[in-house]
Amino acid sequence: MRQSQTLETYKQQAKTLRTELGSTRISHAEALELVAKQHGFRNWNTLHGALGNRPIVCSYTPGARVSGYYLGHSFKGTVKSSARWGQDGHTRLTIRFDEPVDVVEFESFSAFRQQVSAVVGQDGISPQRTSKGVAHLVIRG
């Protein structure tokens, strides 16, 4: 089992399996059992227990230097605070930017952000998106 796998990842795999099987009808519970076996577990309860008992590690500690994109604009900054968010490996971060980021697209108007709070997944990408489909926060380092 890869450390980056979460219960949500396995559940999504079960949903995909059901979709891919098309006319072959299986229940969601049956799909979960099959996914668990594909990953070397006896059944879904064993997989769930293995993941549920493992603490989720927050890789962003206060004081860490990070860089990436906020609303499509590049930034460098420092993690001010971080906390585990939910059961699926998400982290709520507050980042203080080295230089304020102008988050407005219009030439006649500006709105600078010096600090932001957002939730990111284990991949460093926030699930929240702008109306153009851009992730609110993407951390690259």
Helices and strands as residue ranges (DSSP letters): H 7-21, H 28-38, H 44-52, E 65-70, E 73-85, E 90-102, E 112-120, E 137-139
